[in-house]
Structures are given as structure tokens and as C-alpha cells.
């Protein structure tokens, strides 16, 4: 599926991140700038794949704790980990941001209604069972 609504636009969040978490932001920028074009494209494709498959799971009625969903969230964690190294606490905090930060919520709700809450619950399950 090549649908732009699945693509995450980091520039919407970079300014705040650079002020709130300057060291982590600098590390993230270093990591991103060191990627080749091919690696960058693969990372974007992984993020799109995660979002597409979350929607598929959500529309299929799978509960966030179901193995199929957790497999997708494992790839989400892998995608997030390309930018920074979240531990359990940080990944849980990110899951809360997806619901409570209006920009993240709008991004996921634009993809599919209820997706921000769905992903957040799935991330909490993943973090509490795998991290």
C-alpha cells in the first residue's frame, strides 16, 4: 500500500524534541544523518509497513495483546529504536504521548479512527511483556 497518510513526518515534532530532550535529539539526528539513501528508504518503508499492518489488525478486530498485533508492535519498537534507544519506561511514555499529544493523536487518527489508542494499548502490552 503506497498511501501517504501512513508516512510519519518527523519535522512536525523535531522543534519540540530538540528542546525537551536535547541529548537524545542530537543522537537521533546523528543516527539519521549517517544512514545511506537505501537505509533511509528502508526505515521509511518499515514505518509505513507498521502503520499499514496496525490498521489491518485493527480492522480485523484483533485485540492489542494478540500475537499478530504484538508482532507488528515489535517492528514498531525496531523502527523507534532506529532513532533512539527506548527502555521500558520510555516506550511506555511514548505510548501515552500517542494518545495525549494532539499531534501524535491526529497523525494516527488520520490513518484510521481509534488507531492512536489501539497502538498505545498494544505498545503497553509489548513493553510490559518484552522490555
MDTraj code that builds the backbone (N, CA, C; nanometers):
import mdtraj as md
import numpy as np

residues = "UNK UNK UNK UNK UNK UNK UNK UNK UNK UNK UNK UNK UNK UNK UNK UNK UNK UNK UNK UNK UNK UNK UNK UNK UNK UNK UNK UNK UNK UNK UNK UNK UNK UNK UNK UNK UNK UNK UNK UNK UNK UNK UNK UNK UNK UNK UNK UNK UNK UNK UNK UNK UNK UNK UNK UNK UNK UNK UNK UNK UNK UNK UNK UNK UNK UNK UNK UNK UNK UNK UNK UNK UNK UNK UNK UNK UNK UNK UNK UNK UNK UNK UNK UNK UNK UNK UNK UNK UNK UNK UNK UNK UNK UNK UNK UNK UNK UNK UNK UNK UNK UNK UNK UNK UNK UNK UNK UNK UNK UNK UNK UNK UNK UNK UNK UNK UNK UNK UNK UNK UNK UNK UNK UNK UNK UNK UNK UNK UNK UNK UNK".split()
xyz = np.array([
    [0.0852, -0.1168, 0.0000],
    [0.0000, 0.0000, 0.0000],
    [0.0902, 0.1235, 0.0000],
    [0.0755, 0.2083, -0.0981],
    [0.1565, 0.3287, -0.1062],
    [0.0664, 0.4490, -0.0815],
    [0.0335, 0.4726, 0.0432],
    [-0.0609, 0.5766, 0.0829],
    [0.0114, 0.6736, 0.1752],
    [0.0168, 0.7992, 0.1375],
    [0.0917, 0.8994, 0.2124],
    [0.0422, 0.9173, 0.3556],
    [-0.0823, 0.8831, 0.3831],
    [-0.1329, 0.9036, 0.5190],
    [-0.0631, 0.8126, 0.6192],
    [0.0036, 0.7075, 0.5733],
    [0.0753, 0.6178, 0.6626],
    [0.2145, 0.6709, 0.6980],
    [0.2642, 0.7672, 0.6241],
    [0.4003, 0.8169, 0.6414],
    [0.4097, 0.9168, 0.7558],
    [0.5021, 0.8898, 0.8460],
    [0.5269, 0.9777, 0.9600],
    [0.6139, 1.0935, 0.9148],
    [0.5772, 1.2140, 0.9530],
    [0.6528, 1.3325, 0.9176],
    [0.7221, 1.3869, 1.0430],
    [0.8476, 1.3512, 1.0592],
    [0.9220, 1.3858, 1.1811],
    [0.9341, 1.5359, 1.2012],
    [0.9377, 1.6111, 1.0925],
    [0.9560, 1.7557, 1.1058],
    [0.8465, 1.8224, 1.1888],
    [0.7307, 1.7593, 1.1995],
    [0.6223, 1.8136, 1.2813],
    [0.6568, 1.8117, 1.4304],
    [0.7543, 1.7314, 1.4699],
    [0.7854, 1.7108, 1.6109],
    [0.9276, 1.7512, 1.6495],
    [1.0117, 1.7789, 1.5516],
    [1.1537, 1.7997, 1.5771],
    [1.1833, 1.9197, 1.6659],
    [1.1166, 2.0300, 1.6452],
    [1.1472, 2.1507, 1.7216],
    [1.1282, 2.1263, 1.8717],
    [1.0145, 2.0713, 1.9084],
    [0.9889, 2.0435, 2.0497],
    [1.0877, 1.9417, 2.1050],
    [1.1133, 1.8375, 2.0290],
    [1.2046, 1.7326, 2.0757],
    [1.3447, 1.7886, 2.1004],
    [1.3872, 1.8812, 2.0153],
    [1.5211, 1.9376, 2.0324],
    [1.5341, 2.0173, 2.1622],
    [1.4236, 2.0724, 2.2109],
    [1.4253, 2.1470, 2.3374],
    [1.4007, 2.0578, 2.4585],
    [1.3087, 1.9619, 2.4457],
    [1.2731, 1.8765, 2.5602],
    [1.3784, 1.7708, 2.5887],
    [1.4376, 1.7156, 2.4838],
    [1.5347, 1.6066, 2.5000],
    [1.6557, 1.6344, 2.4118],
    [1.7336, 1.7362, 2.4435],
    [1.8420, 1.7785, 2.3527],
    [1.9463, 1.6702, 2.3246],
    [1.9856, 1.5942, 2.4248],
    [2.0879, 1.4912, 2.4024],
    [2.0342, 1.3784, 2.3149],
    [1.9128, 1.3331, 2.3450],
    [1.8526, 1.2265, 2.2657],
    [1.8238, 1.2736, 2.1230],
    [1.7815, 1.3996, 2.1113],
    [1.7544, 1.4545, 1.9790],
    [1.8824, 1.4597, 1.8954],
    [1.9912, 1.5048, 1.9562],
    [2.1190, 1.5119, 1.8853],
    [2.1633, 1.3727, 1.8408],
    [2.1473, 1.2738, 1.9282],
    [2.1833, 1.1357, 1.8929],
    [2.0965, 1.0856, 1.7782],
    [1.9680, 1.1157, 1.7840],
    [1.8766, 1.0754, 1.6779],
    [1.9160, 1.1376, 1.5443],
    [1.9489, 1.2652, 1.5472],
    [1.9907, 1.3337, 1.4247],
    [2.1205, 1.2736, 1.3698],
    [2.2113, 1.2377, 1.4597],
    [2.3358, 1.1741, 1.4169],
    [2.3064, 1.0405, 1.3484],
    [2.2178, 0.9633, 1.4099],
    [2.1837, 0.8332, 1.3520],
    [2.1193, 0.8478, 1.2146],
    [2.0253, 0.9397, 1.2035],
    [1.9544, 0.9585, 1.0772],
    [2.0493, 1.0072, 0.9680],
    [2.1367, 1.1006, 1.0033],
    [2.2279, 1.1559, 0.9026],
    [2.3329, 1.0545, 0.8570],
    [2.3557, 0.9510, 0.9381],
    [2.4550, 0.8508, 0.8991],
    [2.3962, 0.7411, 0.8094],
    [2.2656, 0.7433, 0.7894],
    [2.2028, 0.6417, 0.7047],
    [2.2283, 0.6707, 0.5573],
    [2.2494, 0.5651, 0.4830],
    [2.2579, 0.5799, 0.3378],
    [2.1166, 0.6044, 0.2841],
    [2.1069, 0.6424, 0.1585],
    [1.9745, 0.6618, 0.0974],
    [1.8932, 0.5333, 0.1049],
    [1.9578, 0.4239, 0.0787],
    [1.8912, 0.2941, 0.0817],
    [1.8424, 0.2608, 0.2230],
    [1.9268, 0.2838, 0.3215],
    [1.8887, 0.2573, 0.4611],
    [1.7752, 0.3489, 0.5051],
    [1.7820, 0.4737, 0.4647],
    [1.6766, 0.5696, 0.4976],
    [1.5440, 0.5273, 0.4358],
    [1.5493, 0.4836, 0.3116],
    [1.4281, 0.4368, 0.2423],
    [1.3707, 0.3136, 0.3132],
    [1.4573, 0.2215, 0.3531],
    [1.4112, 0.1007, 0.4226],
    [1.3473, 0.1353, 0.5570],
    [1.4039, 0.2328, 0.6253],
    [1.3478, 0.2748, 0.7529],
    [1.2096, 0.3368, 0.7327],
    [1.1958, 0.4209, 0.6308],
    [1.0650, 0.4798, 0.5985],
    [0.9651, 0.3695, 0.5626],
    [1.0088, 0.2735, 0.4847],
    [0.9218, 0.1623, 0.4454],
    [0.8788, 0.0803, 0.5666],
    [0.9700, 0.0621, 0.6623],
    [0.9343, -0.0109, 0.7844],
    [0.8267, 0.0647, 0.8613],
    [0.8429, 0.1960, 0.8770],
    [0.7421, 0.2756, 0.9461],
    [0.6072, 0.2682, 0.8768],
    [0.6075, 0.2759, 0.7438],
    [0.4819, 0.2648, 0.6681],
    [0.4209, 0.1257, 0.6846],
    [0.5057, 0.0214, 0.6792],
    [0.4587, -0.1156, 0.6961],
    [0.3912, -0.1329, 0.8325],
    [0.4538, -0.0783, 0.9354],
    [0.3970, -0.0874, 1.0707],
    [0.2583, -0.0252, 1.0724],
    [0.2460, 0.0947, 1.0202],
    [0.1170, 0.1631, 1.0237],
    [0.0113, 0.0902, 0.9416],
    [0.0476, 0.0441, 0.8241],
    [-0.0458, -0.0303, 0.7398],
    [-0.0940, -0.1568, 0.8104],
    [-0.0012, -0.2279, 0.8728],
    [-0.0370, -0.3538, 0.9368],
    [-0.1109, -0.3342, 1.0686],
    [-0.0853, -0.2247, 1.1363],
    [-0.1669, -0.1923, 1.2541],
    [-0.3122, -0.1732, 1.2140],
    [-0.3335, -0.1019, 1.1039],
    [-0.4700, -0.0805, 1.0552],
    [-0.5334, -0.2135, 1.0165],
    [-0.4593, -0.2972, 0.9481],
    [-0.5130, -0.4293, 0.9103],
    [-0.5563, -0.5085, 1.0340],
    [-0.4716, -0.5077, 1.1353],
    [-0.5052, -0.5785, 1.2596],
    [-0.6267, -0.5160, 1.3283],
    [-0.6280, -0.3843, 1.3330],
    [-0.7397, -0.3134, 1.3968],
    [-0.8702, -0.3444, 1.3237],
    [-0.8691, -0.3373, 1.1904],
    [-0.9903, -0.3618, 1.1128],
    [-1.0339, -0.5081, 1.1193],
    [-0.9385, -0.5974, 1.1411],
    [-0.9719, -0.7396, 1.1566],
    [-1.0319, -0.7682, 1.2941],
    [-1.0260, -0.6689, 1.3826],
    [-1.0822, -0.6855, 1.5164],
    [-0.9898, -0.7530, 1.6155],
    [-0.8612, -0.7605, 1.5829],
    [-0.7653, -0.8236, 1.6738],
    [-0.7450, -0.7362, 1.7970],
    [-0.7462, -0.7975, 1.9121],
    [-0.7176, -0.7270, 2.0373],
    [-0.5695, -0.6883, 2.0389],
    [-0.5357, -0.5747, 2.1016],
    [-0.3952, -0.5285, 2.1019],
    [-0.2948, -0.6285, 2.1580],
    [-0.3385, -0.7187, 2.2436],
    [-0.2458, -0.8163, 2.3027],
    [-0.2259, -0.9405, 2.2153],
    [-0.3032, -0.9538, 2.1088],
    [-0.2947, -1.0720, 2.0221],
    [-0.1575, -1.0813, 1.9544],
    [-0.1115, -1.2022, 1.9315],
    [0.0221, -1.2257, 1.8756],
    [0.0469, -1.1503, 1.7453],
    [-0.0524, -1.1467, 1.6554],
    [-0.0353, -1.0781, 1.5278],
    [-0.0057, -0.9296, 1.5497],
    [-0.0777, -0.8685, 1.6426],
    [-0.0584, -0.7271, 1.6729],
    [0.0761, -0.7067, 1.7402],
    [0.1107, -0.7935, 1.8318],
    [0.2380, -0.7807, 1.9015],
    [0.3560, -0.7962, 1.8059],
    [0.3395, -0.8770, 1.7026],
    [0.4438, -0.8881, 1.6006],
    [0.4638, -0.7569, 1.5262],
    [0.3545, -0.6873, 1.4991],
    [0.3636, -0.5565, 1.4340],
    [0.4277, -0.4555, 1.5295],
    [0.3878, -0.4590, 1.6556],
    [0.4437, -0.3659, 1.7539],
    [0.5922, -0.3936, 1.7763],
    [0.6326, -0.5174, 1.7657],
    [0.7757, -0.5474, 1.7755],
    [0.8525, -0.4739, 1.6647],
    [0.7929, -0.4673, 1.5461],
    [0.8555, -0.3933, 1.4363],
    [0.8484, -0.2423, 1.4607],
    [0.7427, -0.1973, 1.5276],
    [0.7336, -0.0564, 1.5663],
    [0.8481, -0.0230, 1.6619],
    [0.8710, -0.1105, 1.7589],
    [0.9813, -0.0885, 1.8528],
    [1.1145, -0.0849, 1.7783],
    [1.1300, -0.1728, 1.6818],
    [1.2518, -0.1749, 1.5998],
    [1.2664, -0.0426, 1.5231],
    [1.1545, 0.0077, 1.4675],
    [1.1556, 0.1344, 1.3942],
    [1.1938, 0.2497, 1.4877],
    [1.1293, 0.2571, 1.6040],
    [1.1588, 0.3614, 1.7024],
    [1.3054, 0.3533, 1.7446],
    [1.3545, 0.2320, 1.7614],
    [1.4922, 0.2120, 1.8088],
    [1.5972, 0.2553, 1.7072],
    [1.5562, 0.2779, 1.5838],
    [1.6500, 0.3308, 1.4848],
    [1.6839, 0.4761, 1.5153],
    [1.5947, 0.5455, 1.5870],
    [1.6115, 0.6867, 1.6163],
    [1.6722, 0.7119, 1.7542],
    [1.6392, 0.6283, 1.8506],
    [1.6872, 0.6412, 1.9879],
    [1.6725, 0.5061, 2.0554],
    [1.7212, 0.4924, 2.1774],
    [1.7211, 0.3643, 2.2479],
    [1.6218, 0.3665, 2.3635],
    [1.4946, 0.3417, 2.3338],
    [1.3956, 0.3457, 2.4419],
    [1.4039, 0.2223, 2.5316],
    [1.3967, 0.2466, 2.6611],
    [1.3811, 0.1360, 2.7546],
    [1.2311, 0.1204, 2.7808],
    [1.1952, 0.0335, 2.8727],
    [1.0544, 0.0088, 2.9009],
    [0.9816, 0.1379, 2.9392],
    [1.0403, 0.2131, 3.0286],
    [0.9772, 0.3368, 3.0771],
    [0.9564, 0.4364, 2.9629],
    [1.0569, 0.4522, 2.8788],
    [1.0470, 0.5470, 2.7674],
    [0.9440, 0.5018, 2.6644],
    [0.9393, 0.3714, 2.6376],
    [0.8421, 0.3205, 2.5399],
    [0.7000, 0.3356, 2.5938],
    [0.6820, 0.3136, 2.7230],
    [0.5507, 0.3361, 2.7840],
    [0.5128, 0.4839, 2.7776],
    [0.6092, 0.5722, 2.8003],
    [0.5824, 0.7162, 2.7914],
    [0.5434, 0.7543, 2.6483],
    [0.6104, 0.6953, 2.5507],
    [0.5762, 0.7207, 2.4115],
    [0.4334, 0.6730, 2.3823],
    [0.3964, 0.5598, 2.4388],
    [0.2602, 0.5089, 2.4172],
    [0.1564, 0.6082, 2.4702],
    [0.1888, 0.6748, 2.5789],
    [0.0980, 0.7767, 2.6340],
    [0.0950, 0.9006, 2.5448],
    [0.2099, 0.9376, 2.4895],
    [0.2139, 1.0537, 2.4001],
    [0.1273, 1.0301, 2.2773],
    [0.1223, 0.9068, 2.2280],
    [0.0425, 0.8775, 2.1098],
    [-0.1057, 0.9053, 2.1335],
    [-0.1483, 0.8989, 2.2584],
    [-0.2882, 0.9248, 2.2920],
    [-0.3098, 1.0692, 2.3357],
    [-0.2175, 1.1241, 2.4133],
    [-0.2405, 1.2533, 2.4778],
    [-0.1812, 1.3743, 2.4064],
    [-0.0810, 1.3554, 2.3221],
    [-0.0260, 1.4671, 2.2458],
    [-0.1106, 1.4817, 2.1194],
    [-0.1686, 1.5985, 2.1020],
    [-0.2647, 1.6170, 1.9928],
    [-0.2032, 1.5936, 1.8551],
    [-0.0737, 1.6186, 1.8391],
    [-0.0106, 1.5962, 1.7079],
    [0.0018, 1.4470, 1.6768],
    [0.0508, 1.3706, 1.7732],
    [0.0590, 1.2251, 1.7516],
    [-0.0798, 1.1669, 1.7317],
    [-0.1718, 1.2071, 1.8184],
    [-0.3085, 1.1555, 1.8082],
    [-0.3668, 1.1872, 1.6700],
    [-0.3490, 1.3105, 1.6237],
    [-0.4020, 1.3492, 1.4924],
    [-0.3393, 1.2659, 1.3812],
    [-0.2084, 1.2404, 1.3920],
    [-0.1415, 1.1588, 1.2904],
    [-0.2051, 1.0208, 1.2826],
    [-0.2185, 0.9528, 1.3958],
    [-0.2728, 0.8173, 1.3943],
    [-0.4219, 0.8140, 1.3651],
    [-0.4947, 0.9141, 1.4093],
    [-0.6383, 0.9193, 1.3800],
    [-0.6632, 0.9488, 1.2321],
    [-0.5700, 1.0209, 1.1689],
    [-0.5795, 1.0466, 1.0244],
    [-0.5651, 0.9154, 0.9472],
    [-0.4834, 0.8272, 0.9991],
    [-0.4653, 0.6974, 0.9338],
    [-0.5918, 0.6138, 0.9474],
    [-0.6420, 0.6040, 1.0704],
    [-0.7652, 0.5288, 1.0950],
    [-0.8203, 0.5670, 1.2323],
    [-0.9487, 0.5942, 1.2414],
    [-1.0076, 0.6317, 1.3710],
    [-0.9806, 0.5252, 1.4783],
    [-0.9365, 0.5717, 1.5939],
    [-0.9091, 0.4825, 1.7057],
    [-0.7705, 0.4217, 1.7057],
    [-0.6905, 0.4527, 1.6027],
    [-0.5593, 0.3889, 1.5917],
    [-0.4628, 0.4340, 1.7002],
    [-0.4715, 0.5589, 1.7444],
    [-0.3776, 0.6044, 1.8480],
    [-0.3961, 0.5248, 1.9765],
    [-0.5193, 0.5044, 2.0171],
    [-0.5473, 0.4269, 2.1389],
    [-0.5094, 0.2801, 2.1192],
    [-0.5402, 0.2267, 2.0028],
    [-0.5089, 0.0876, 1.9705],
    [-0.3583, 0.0632, 1.9790],
    [-0.2799, 0.1495, 1.9142],
    [-0.1342, 0.1356, 1.9174],
    [-0.0830, 0.1531, 2.0592],
    [-0.1351, 0.2500, 2.1311],
    [-0.0902, 0.2738, 2.2686],
    [-0.1110, 0.1497, 2.3551],
    [-0.2267, 0.0895, 2.3462],
    [-0.2533, -0.0323, 2.4245],
    [-0.1619, -0.1468, 2.3832],
    [-0.1397, -0.1598, 2.2533],
    [-0.0512, -0.2658, 2.2041],
    [0.0927, -0.2430, 2.2507],
    [0.1368, -0.1170, 2.2517],
    [0.2713, -0.0842, 2.2984],
    [0.2868, -0.1156, 2.4469],
    [0.1843, -0.0875, 2.5257],
    [0.1901, -0.1164, 2.6692],
    [0.2029, -0.2668, 2.6921],
    [0.1279, -0.3445, 2.6164],
    [0.1385, -0.4896, 2.6270],
    [0.2794, -0.5346, 2.5920],
    [0.3321, -0.4821, 2.4825],
    [0.4670, -0.5184, 2.4380],
    [0.5710, -0.4812, 2.5441],
    [0.5637, -0.3580, 2.5912],
    [0.6614, -0.3108, 2.6892],
    [0.6568, -0.3934, 2.8162],
    [0.5374, -0.4255, 2.8627],
    [0.5235, -0.4992, 2.9888],
    [0.5579, -0.6472, 2.9748],
    [0.5577, -0.6990, 2.8535],
    [0.5898, -0.8411, 2.8372],
    [0.7282, -0.8654, 2.7775],
    [0.7840, -0.7668, 2.7063],
    [0.9111, -0.7896, 2.6361],
    [1.0262, -0.7008, 2.6824],
    [0.9975, -0.5885, 2.7441],
    [1.1064, -0.4968, 2.7798],
    [1.1362, -0.5007, 2.9288],
])
top = md.Topology()
chain = top.add_chain()
for i, resn in enumerate(residues, 1):
    res = top.add_residue(resn, chain, resSeq=i)
    for name in ("N", "CA", "C"):
        top.add_atom(name, md.element.get_by_symbol(name[0]), res)
traj = md.Trajectory(xyz[None], top)
